[in-house]
Amino acid sequence: MAITKYEVTYIIKPDLDEESKKALVENYDKVIVDNGGTMVESKDWGKRRFAYEIEKYREGVYHIMTFTAENAEAVNEFSRLSKIDSAVLRSMTVKLDK
């Protein structure tokens, strides 16, 4: 199978303390690796203001992950977990060109 490169951007609630945010990021990085992905980069984009309110928040902490995977298992598992995690406001996954 061909290896596909993905980029996932997710927004974390701004009122989460630093230790909890670090644990959340490490957990999602681990989810990708445990489901067959190979992490290329995982970095914090910092706190940014929204154009509109999301769940009564006007800003959030952006985090971006770039990884490769042979199948969509890692993407599907991240998507499933981030949708039920109350600390994640939004997430977006993009398939990158090689």
SEDREN-704553 format. One record per atom (N, C-alpha, C): residue in one letter; x, y, z. Coordinates in steps of 0.02 Angstrom, whole numbers, padded with zeros to 5 digits, always signed. Layout:
BEGIN
AXYZ...
! end
This chain:
BEGIN
M+00042-00060+00000M+00000+00000+00000M+00043+00063+00000A+00017+00115-00027A+00053+00179-00030A+00049+00215+00037I+00102+00248+00053I+00104+00287+00115I+00076+00356+00101T+00030+00378+00143T-00003+00443+00135T+00019+00489+00191K+00028+00553+00175K+00048+00603+00225K-00014+00642+00245Y-00024+00650+00310Y-00082+00686+00337Y-00060+00744+00381E-00104+00793+00385E-00093+00849+00432E-00158+00857+00471V-00152+00856+00537V-00211+00864+00580V-00200+00927+00622T-00249+00971+00620T-00248+01031+00661T-00307+01025+00710Y-00293+01034+00773Y-00348+01033+00821Y-00342+01090+00870I-00400+01111+00896I-00403+01169+00941I-00422+01145+01011I-00380+01163+01059I-00389+01143+01129I-00419+01203+01166K-00463+01189+01214K-00493+01242+01254K-00438+01284+01287P-00446+01350+01287P-00394+01394+01314P-00387+01392+01390D-00439+01369+01426D-00435+01369+01499D-00406+01305+01528L-00381+01261+01485L-00348+01199+01507L-00278+01217+01534D-00261+01191+01593D-00195+01207+01620D-00140+01174+01579E-00080+01200+01586E-00022+01179+01544E-00008+01104+01549E-00012+01077+01609E+00002+01006+01619E-00050+00962+01584S-00113+00980+01589S-00166+00942+01556S-00160+00947+01480K-00142+01006+01456K-00133+01016+01384K-00076+00972+01358K-00022+00970+01395K+00036+00929+01375K+00017+00854+01374A-00021+00832+01424A-00044+00762+01427A-00090+00746+01368L-00134+00793+01351L-00181+00784+01295L-00143+00777+01229V-00094+00820+01218V-00054+00819+01157V-00015+00753+01152E+00016+00733+01207E+00053+00670+01208E+00007+00610+01195N-00054+00613+01222N-00102+00560+01212N-00121+00553+01138Y-00134+00610+01105Y-00154+00607+01034Y-00095+00588+00989D-00034+00608+01007D+00025+00586+00970D+00031+00510+00976K+00018+00484+01035K+00022+00412+01047K-00032+00374+01009V-00092+00404+01004V-00147+00373+00966V-00126+00362+00894I-00094+00413+00865I-00072+00408+00795I-00021+00352+00787V+00030+00351+00830V+00083+00301+00826V+00056+00230+00839D+00012+00223+00889D-00016+00158+00906D-00060+00129+00851N-00086+00171+00807N-00130+00148+00754N-00095+00147+00686G-00029+00140+00686G+00008+00130+00624G+00035+00192+00591G+00029+00250+00623G+00056+00311+00594G+00128+00323+00616T+00164+00362+00576T+00232+00381+00594T+00234+00457+00600M+00246+00481+00660M+00244+00553+00673M+00302+00588+00638V+00287+00640+00600V+00338+00681+00568V+00351+00743+00611E+00296+00775+00634E+00303+00836+00674E+00240+00845+00715S+00248+00870+00776S+00192+00887+00819S+00211+00952+00854K+00177+01006+00837K+00197+01070+00866K+00137+01113+00886D+00151+01156+00934D+00100+01202+00960D+00101+01266+00919W+00042+01288+00898W+00036+01351+00861W+00018+01409+00906G+00003+01394+00968G-00012+01447+01016G-00086+01465+01018K-00100+01514+01060K-00169+01536+01070K-00188+01587+01016R-00246+01577+00985R-00269+01622+00933R-00342+01639+00943R-00361+01697+00919R-00430+01720+00925R-00472+01692+00867F-00534+01672+00882F-00579+01646+00831F-00616+01702+00795A-00639+01688+00735A-00680+01736+00698A-00751+01737+00727Y-00771+01681+00757Y-00837+01676+00788Y-00830+01631+00850E-00880+01634+00892E-00879+01596+00955E-00889+01521+00942I-00849+01480+00976I-00857+01407+00973I-00867+01383+01044E-00925+01354+01058E-00942+01329+01125E-00927+01381+01179K-00947+01442+01167K-00939+01499+01213K-00867+01522+01224Y-00821+01500+01181Y-00751+01522+01184Y-00737+01569+01125R-00698+01621+01138R-00678+01668+01085R-00607+01656+01061E-00570+01611+01094E-00502+01594+01074E-00488+01522+01094G-00434+01494+01064G-00415+01426+01079G-00342+01415+01065V-00315+01359+01089V-00245+01341+01079V-00242+01293+01021Y-00207+01313+00968Y-00201+01272+00908Y-00141+01225+00913H-00150+01164+00890H-00096+01115+00888H-00098+01081+00820I-00040+01070+00790I-00038+01039+00724I+00008+00977+00725M-00016+00923+00694M+00024+00861+00689M+00030+00844+00615T+00089+00823+00595T+00100+00797+00528T+00126+00726+00536F+00095+00679+00500F+00116+00610+00506F+00102+00572+00442T+00133+00513+00435T+00121+00470+00378T+00089+00406+00402A+00049+00375+00358A+00016+00312+00375A+00000+00275+00311E-00001+00208+00316E-00017+00166+00258E-00092+00162+00247N-00131+00167+00301N-00204+00166+00295N-00234+00220+00340A-00299+00225+00339A-00332+00280+00375A-00348+00263+00448E-00323+00207+00474E-00338+00187+00543E-00321+00241+00594A-00261+00270+00588A-00238+00321+00635A-00283+00383+00631V-00301+00403+00570V-00344+00461+00560V-00413+00448+00590N-00441+00390+00577N-00508+00373+00601N-00510+00371+00677E-00459+00342+00708E-00457+00337+00781E-00449+00406+00813F-00406+00448+00784F-00398+00517+00810F-00464+00554+00805S-00497+00548+00747S-00561+00582+00736S-00613+00560+00787R-00617+00495+00798R-00666+00468+00845R-00654+00494+00916L-00591+00492+00938L-00574+00513+01006L-00581+00588+01015S-00561+00627+00965S-00564+00700+00973S-00636+00726+00974K-00682+00690+00942K-00753+00711+00942K-00785+00701+01010I-00762+00652+01049I-00792+00640+01114I-00752+00673+01171D-00695+00703+01155D-00653+00736+01206D-00678+00807+01216S-00700+00823+01276S-00727+00890+01290S-00674+00945+01288A-00609+00927+01292A-00555+00977+01290A-00539+00999+01219V-00562+00962+01169V-00548+00980+01099V-00610+01013+01069L-00601+01076+01048L-00658+01114+01020L-00672+01095+00947R-00619+01089+00907R-00626+01072+00836R-00564+01036+00813S-00571+00997+00759S-00512+00967+00727S-00525+00962+00653M-00470+00962+00616M-00474+00958+00543M-00415+00916+00518T-00431+00867+00475T-00380+00824+00447T-00375+00836+00372V-00313+00844+00349V-00301+00858+00278V-00251+00806+00253K-00266+00778+00194K-00220+00732+00161K-00173+00774+00118L-00108+00769+00130L-00060+00811+00095L-00034+00777+00032D-00016+00817-00018D+00016+00791-00078D+00088+00774-00060K+00116+00726-00095K+00185+00704-00080K+00236+00752-00103
! end
